Amino acid sequence: MGDLVADSKVDFGALAALHKWPSLANQRQPDREAYQISEGTLDECISAFMAKPAATRHLYEIHTVAQPPLVTDILSPEHVIELARLREFL
């Protein structure tokens, strides 16, 4: 992945929205839709996500414009954490 990251440019200024899944007992409710809780840049949404308690981050995802190969249109919690790490090196 080293070369992939070096060759890839992620636009952290791209428009994005932080979404939260409805939950019961800290578990996602798959029969419900995730709803938007904030909107801003990808950078702002990553920061808002990382500010959430680690035990609840699985309930969140970020929706943004895809930036292949590193950014998909819906970013899972694991993906957001990886992008947050990548951001620190840029």
C-alpha positions as CSV (number, residue, x, y, z in Angstrom):
1,M,0.0,0.0,0.0
2,G,3.0,2.3,0.4
3,D,3.2,3.2,-3.4
4,L,-0.6,3.5,-3.6
5,V,-0.6,6.1,-0.9
6,A,2.4,8.0,-2.3
7,D,0.8,8.2,-5.7
8,S,-2.7,9.0,-4.5
9,K,-3.9,12.5,-3.7
10,V,-6.9,12.7,-1.4
11,D,-8.9,16.0,-1.5
12,F,-9.7,16.5,2.2
13,G,-11.6,19.7,1.2
14,A,-14.2,17.7,-0.8
15,L,-17.8,18.0,0.4
16,A,-18.8,15.2,2.8
17,A,-21.5,14.4,5.4
18,L,-21.3,12.4,8.6
19,H,-24.1,9.9,9.0
20,K,-25.2,7.9,12.1
21,W,-27.1,4.7,12.1
22,P,-30.0,4.4,14.5
23,S,-29.0,2.1,17.3
24,L,-30.4,0.0,20.1
25,A,-28.0,-1.2,22.9
26,N,-25.1,0.2,20.9
27,Q,-25.9,-2.0,17.9
28,R,-26.8,-0.7,14.4
29,Q,-30.4,-1.2,13.4
30,P,-30.1,-2.6,9.9
31,D,-33.8,-2.2,9.1
32,R,-33.4,1.6,9.5
33,E,-31.6,4.2,7.4
34,A,-28.5,6.1,8.5
35,Y,-29.2,9.8,8.9
36,Q,-27.1,12.9,8.4
37,I,-25.8,14.6,11.5
38,S,-23.3,17.1,10.1
39,E,-22.0,18.3,6.8
40,G,-18.7,20.0,5.7
41,T,-15.4,19.0,4.2
42,L,-14.1,15.5,4.3
43,D,-11.4,16.8,6.7
44,E,-14.1,18.2,9.1
45,C,-16.2,15.0,8.9
46,I,-13.1,12.9,9.7
47,S,-12.4,15.1,12.7
48,A,-16.0,15.0,13.9
49,F,-15.9,11.1,13.5
50,M,-12.6,10.8,15.5
51,A,-14.0,13.0,18.3
52,K,-16.7,10.3,18.9
53,P,-16.1,7.8,21.6
54,A,-14.2,4.8,20.1
55,A,-17.0,2.5,21.5
56,T,-19.6,4.2,19.3
57,R,-17.7,4.8,16.1
58,H,-19.1,1.7,14.4
59,L,-22.5,3.6,14.3
60,Y,-21.1,6.3,12.0
61,E,-20.1,6.5,8.3
62,I,-19.1,9.4,6.0
63,H,-20.7,10.0,2.7
64,T,-18.6,11.9,0.1
65,V,-17.7,11.9,-3.6
66,A,-15.6,8.9,-4.5
67,Q,-11.9,9.6,-5.1
68,P,-10.5,6.2,-6.3
69,P,-8.6,4.3,-5.2
70,L,-8.5,5.5,-1.6
71,V,-11.9,7.1,-1.0
72,T,-15.2,5.4,-1.7
73,D,-18.6,7.2,-1.7
74,I,-19.5,5.7,1.7
75,L,-16.6,5.4,4.2
76,S,-16.9,2.7,6.9
77,P,-15.6,3.4,10.4
78,E,-12.4,1.4,9.6
79,H,-11.9,3.3,6.4
80,V,-12.3,6.7,8.2
81,I,-9.7,5.6,10.8
82,E,-7.2,4.7,8.0
83,L,-7.8,8.1,6.3
84,A,-7.3,9.9,9.6
85,R,-3.9,8.2,9.9
86,L,-3.0,9.0,6.3
87,R,-4.0,12.7,6.9
88,E,-1.4,12.9,9.7
89,F,1.4,12.1,7.2
90,L,0.3,14.6,4.6
